[in-house]
């Protein structure tokens, strides 16, 4: 019995030591876990404020927003456009994206960037859907869609399947931060926020949609968007394959950079909103630099000449050959 008691006591002592070791190990693991969490939190705090992380986050958000809907999944759309919000460094840009039917990333498609006029800016208090319809219900925006159906329909998507991007400014913004009624202007040192975001958006979309042909990026815009078109091509003269500013104006002193860019500009000779001199002076400056831009001036017409350019009616003033000219341009 004595032997058994000693053996039992020895066994109990060994088990007690094991328990102490196990408790120490658990405490060490708990401390290490806390340290690890603190390190991860510190790393996250640092990365979340870094430009690299913010850029990466924007890319992930754009991937989620801009990817075509998966088969069998219904995507909210209007006239074939889908609405998106592009975030960047604390700012954001609403835009509407049209993807050509039967899009195949193995093929190459042109992309048209359309800059709207001042009247189609988003309205405070409107929902995204209301602002979307405010812009896309205008024929100059809907004409690029396969769903467009009106007299004089140029059937753009049937003849030239393409991506269409239409960004929408806020009510307080402009494509160029100048007095739009003065005609020619001195270009601001920095682009406006919506124009800069639009450029970043185009870069991101080309990364996401490999079927976009970077050699066939076209820009066109009217009124306020006409100024934006001139400003964009003067800032990034090799980015686009062609430009079609309508009822706009630019900085003639910088026109030399445009001498090799295919341009077709339009203006009404009696424009009371943006002086026709805005287009005349840009065209003259490009020609003086050795360029050969196209220019159509509508005699006796006022500001709203874009229906003639975009074939929104059957008027005798309707421009023939505009779309075939635009989509034939390559870098």
C-alpha positions in Angstrom: 0.0 0.0 0.0 2.9 2.4 0.8 4.3 1.8 -2.6 1.0 2.5 -4.2 0.6 5.7 -2.3 4.0 7.0 -3.3 3.4 6.1 -6.9 0.0 7.9 -6.8 1.5 11.0 -5.3 4.3 11.0 -7.9 1.7 10.7 -10.7 -0.4 13.6 -9.3 2.7 15.8 -9.1 3.6 15.1 -12.7 0.1 16.0 -13.9 0.2 19.2 -11.9 3.5 20.3 -13.6 2.0 19.5 -17.0 -0.9 21.7 -16.3 1.4 24.6 -15.2 3.3 24.2 -18.5 0.1 24.2 -20.5 -1.2 27.4 -18.8 2.1 29.2 -19.4 2.0 28.2 -23.1 -1.6 29.5 -23.3 -0.6 32.8 -21.8 2.3 33.1 -24.2 0.1 32.4 -27.1 -2.5 35.0 -25.9 0.2 37.7 -25.6 1.6 36.9 -29.1 -1.8 37.0 -30.5 -2.4 40.5 -29.0 1.0 41.7 -30.4 0.1 40.3 -33.8 -3.3 42.1 -33.8 -1.6 45.4 -32.8 0.9 45.0 -35.6 -1.8 44.2 -38.2 -3.8 47.2 -37.0 -0.8 49.5 -37.3 0.0 48.2 -40.8 -3.7 48.7 -41.9 -3.7 52.2 -40.5 -0.6 53.1 -42.5 -1.7 51.5 -45.7 -5.2 53.0 -45.6 -3.8 56.5 -45.9 -1.3 55.7 -48.6 -1.8 56.7 -52.2 -0.9 53.1 -53.3 -3.6 51.6 -51.2 -6.2 54.1 -52.2 -5.4 53.5 -55.9 -5.7 49.8 -55.3 -9.0 50.3 -53.6 -10.3 52.3 -56.5 -9.3 49.6 -58.9 -11.1 47.0 -56.8 -14.3 49.1 -56.6 -14.1 49.8 -60.4 -13.7 46.1 -61.0 -16.9 45.4 -59.1 -18.8 48.2 -60.7 -17.6 48.2 -64.3 -17.5 44.5 -65.0 -20.2 43.3 -67.4 -23.1 41.5 -65.7 -22.6 37.8 -65.3 -24.7 35.5 -67.5 -28.2 35.2 -66.0 -27.8 38.2 -63.8 -30.0 41.2 -64.6 -28.2 44.6 -64.5 -30.0 47.8 -64.0 -29.8 49.8 -67.2 -31.5 52.6 -69.1 -31.3 52.8 -72.9 -28.6 50.2 -72.7 -26.4 52.3 -70.4 -25.5 51.3 -66.9 -24.9 53.9 -64.1 -21.7 53.8 -62.1 -19.8 55.9 -59.6 -16.0 56.2 -60.0 -14.2 57.1 -56.7 -10.9 58.9 -56.6 -8.9 60.5 -53.7 -12.0 61.6 -51.9 -13.9 62.7 -55.0 -16.3 60.8 -57.2 -17.7 60.9 -60.7 -21.0 59.6 -61.9 -20.8 58.0 -65.4 -22.9 56.0 -67.7 -21.3 53.2 -69.6 -22.6 51.6 -72.8 -21.0 48.2 -73.7 -21.5 47.0 -77.3 -23.8 44.1 -77.8 -22.1 40.7 -78.0 -18.9 42.2 -76.5 -16.0 39.8 -77.0 -12.7 40.8 -75.2 -10.8 39.0 -77.9 -12.0 41.7 -80.4 -11.1 45.4 -80.4 -13.8 48.1 -80.1 -13.5 51.9 -80.3 -14.6 54.0 -77.4 -16.5 57.3 -77.6 -16.2 59.8 -74.7 -19.1 62.3 -74.8 -19.0 65.4 -72.6 -22.4 66.9 -72.0 -23.5 70.5 -71.9 -24.3 72.6 -68.8 -28.0 71.9 -68.9 -27.5 68.2 -68.3 -25.5 68.5 -65.0 -26.9 66.5 -62.1 -29.5 68.3 -60.0 -29.2 68.6 -56.2 -31.7 66.4 -54.5 -32.3 64.2 -57.5 -31.8 60.4 -57.3 -29.1 58.8 -59.5 -31.9 57.4 -61.6 -33.5 60.9 -62.1 -30.1 62.4 -63.0 -29.5 59.5 -65.4 -32.7 60.2 -67.2 -32.1 63.9 -67.2 -29.0 63.3 -69.3 -29.7 60.1 -71.3 -33.2 61.2 -72.4 -31.5 63.9 -74.4 -31.2 62.6 -78.0 -27.5 63.6 -78.3 -26.8 61.0 -75.6 -29.3 58.3 -76.5 -28.3 58.4 -80.2 -25.2 56.3 -79.4 -27.3 53.5 -78.1 -28.8 50.6 -80.1 -32.1 51.4 -78.4 -32.3 54.8 -80.1 -35.1 55.0 -82.7 -35.9 58.3 -84.4 -36.0 59.8 -87.9 -32.5 60.1 -89.3 -31.2 57.4 -87.0 -27.6 56.8 -87.9 -27.6 53.3 -86.3 -24.3 53.8 -84.7 -24.1 50.5 -82.8 -25.2 48.5 -85.8 -22.6 50.2 -88.1 -19.8 50.9 -85.6 -20.2 48.8 -82.4 -18.4 50.8 -79.7 -18.1 51.6 -76.0 -19.7 54.9 -75.0 -18.8 56.7 -71.8 -20.8 59.7 -70.6 -19.6 61.2 -67.3 -22.0 63.6 -65.5 -20.8 66.7 -63.6 -22.4 68.1 -60.5 -24.5 71.2 -60.8 -21.7 73.5 -59.5 -19.0 72.1 -61.8 -17.7 72.9 -65.3 -15.5 70.9 -67.6 -13.1 73.9 -67.7 -12.9 76.4 -64.9 -13.3 79.6 -67.0 -16.1 81.9 -68.1 -17.7 79.8 -70.8 -19.3 82.9 -72.4 -16.0 84.6 -73.3 -15.0 82.4 -76.2 -11.2 81.7 -76.4 -9.5 81.6 -73.0 -6.2 81.1 -71.3 -6.0 77.4 -70.2 -6.0 77.0 -66.4 -2.8 75.3 -65.1 -4.8 72.4 -63.7 -7.8 70.5 -65.3 -11.1 70.7 -63.6 -12.0 67.9 -61.1 -14.6 66.3 -63.4 -12.2 66.4 -66.4 -9.3 64.9 -64.4 -11.6 62.2 -63.0 -12.8 61.4 -66.5 -9.2 60.9 -67.7 -8.5 58.6 -64.7 -11.8 56.7 -65.5 -10.8 56.1 -69.1 -7.4 54.7 -68.0 -9.1 52.4 -65.6 -11.8 51.2 -68.1 -9.1 50.3 -70.6 -7.4 48.2 -67.9 -10.7 46.4 -67.1 -12.0 45.9 -70.6 -9.2 44.5 -72.7 -11.4 44.8 -75.8 -11.2 48.6 -75.8 -8.9 49.8 -78.6 -6.5 52.3 -77.2 -5.8 53.5 -80.7 -9.4 54.4 -81.3 -10.4 56.6 -78.4 -12.7 59.4 -79.6 -13.8 62.5 -77.7 -16.7 64.8 -78.6 -18.7 67.3 -76.6 -21.1 70.2 -77.0 -21.4 73.7 -75.4 -19.7 73.3 -72.0 -18.6 69.9 -73.2 -17.2 71.6 -76.3 -14.9 73.6 -74.1 -14.0 70.4 -72.2 -13.2 68.7 -75.5 -10.7 71.4 -76.5 -9.2 71.5 -73.0 -8.8 67.7 -72.9 -7.0 67.4 -76.2 -4.7 70.3 -75.5 -3.7 68.7 -72.2 -3.4 65.2 -73.6 -2.8 65.7 -77.3 -1.7 62.1 -78.1 -4.4 60.3 -76.0 -7.3 60.5 -78.4 -7.4 59.3 -82.0 -9.9 62.1 -83.0 -11.9 65.0 -81.5 -15.2 66.7 -82.4 -15.9 69.8 -80.3 -19.2 71.4 -80.9 -20.0 75.1 -80.0 -16.9 75.2 -77.8 -13.7 77.2 -77.4 -10.1 76.5 -76.4 -6.7 78.2 -75.8 -5.3 79.2 -79.2 -1.8 79.7 -77.7 -1.6 75.9 -77.2 -3.0 74.9 -80.5 0.3 73.8 -82.0 0.2 70.6 -80.1 -3.0 69.6 -82.1 -1.6 69.9 -85.6 -1.4 66.2 -86.1 -4.7 65.3 -84.4 -7.8 64.7 -86.6 -10.3 67.3 -85.5 -13.7 68.2 -86.9 -15.1 71.3 -85.1 -18.6 72.8 -85.4 -20.2 76.1 -84.5 -23.2 78.3 -85.3 -22.3 81.6 -86.8 -24.9 83.4 -84.6 -24.2 81.6 -81.4 -25.3 84.0 -78.5 -24.0 81.6 -75.7 -20.4 80.8 -76.7 -19.0 83.2 -79.4 -18.2 81.6 -82.7 -14.8 83.2 -82.4 -14.0 80.4 -79.9 -14.0 77.8 -82.7 -12.7 80.1 -85.4 -9.6 81.1 -83.4 -8.7 77.6 -82.5 -9.0 76.4 -86.1 -6.9 79.3 -87.4 -4.2 78.6 -84.8 -4.0 74.9 -85.7 -3.8 75.8 -89.4 -1.0 78.3 -88.6 0.9 75.5 -86.9 0.6 73.3 -90.0 -2.4 71.3 -89.1 -5.4 70.5 -91.3 -8.5 70.4 -89.1 -12.1 70.2 -90.5 -14.4 73.0 -89.6 -18.1 73.4 -90.3 -19.9 76.6 -89.5 -23.7 76.7 -89.7 -24.6 80.1 -91.2 -27.3 81.9 -89.4 -27.6 79.3 -86.7 -27.3 79.8 -82.9 -26.0 77.7 -80.1 -27.8 74.4 -80.5 -26.2 73.0 -83.6 -25.4 69.5 -82.4 -28.6 67.9 -83.8 -27.1 68.5 -87.2 -23.8 66.9 -86.3 -25.2 63.8 -84.5 -28.0 63.2 -87.1 -30.8 63.9 -84.6 -33.2 65.1 -87.3 -33.6 65.1 -91.1 -32.8 68.8 -91.5 -31.1 69.9 -94.7 -28.3 71.2 -92.4 -27.6 67.6 -91.2 -23.9 66.8 -91.6 -23.3 63.7 -93.8 -20.3 61.6 -93.2 -19.5 62.6 -89.7 -19.8 59.2 -88.1 -17.9 57.4 -90.9 -15.2 60.0 -90.5 -15.0 59.6 -86.8 -14.9 55.9 -86.7 -12.3 55.7 -89.4 -9.7 57.5 -87.4 -6.8 55.6 -85.9 -3.7 56.6 -84.0 
